[in-house]
């Protein structure tokens, strides 16, 4: 979006900043700013979140019909924004300047609004794009938070608790029966011990199958936002 009289001083490509967000890694987006006039044009870039981005160069002068590449770098993030939404904004200001204008030290009033002065503002929004790993992680979180998935986990836990109770009760009954038969018949007690061992192996396999259900994954939490500063 541009404001100012006459034809556009510069063209910008792309018209929004897109960053592929991956935790603990910086991401960058290049802006191609082209001077669409036969005059020297000075520019300046501002953002609402100066601590989140590096802009190089953030000021300069573009010769007539020439182009400048501005690299905007998103610093490494420690957590993903909620729903991958970003409210940060960028503002690129441009104005004609005389020939041989010092591009390294622009006067403080270069971009001030004055009568008869051509000054254009271009507002650029920021778009966050999820990295492939994050997209898969979000899909897993949605799957685990689905009611049917939670119901399946609860059912598995109930089955596990029931199996544990039954195994404990069966073991107690076998111990009592073993003590009684040992007093009466040694041969029968050996057969009983073998039977108890086989039952124990079956119960162990059942518990191993039931205890292998995964717990649900908790969802992530949000950061804040702020207004355009230099």
Order of alpha helices (4+ residues) and beta strands (2+ residues): beta-beta-beta-beta-beta-beta-beta-beta-beta-alpha-alpha-alpha
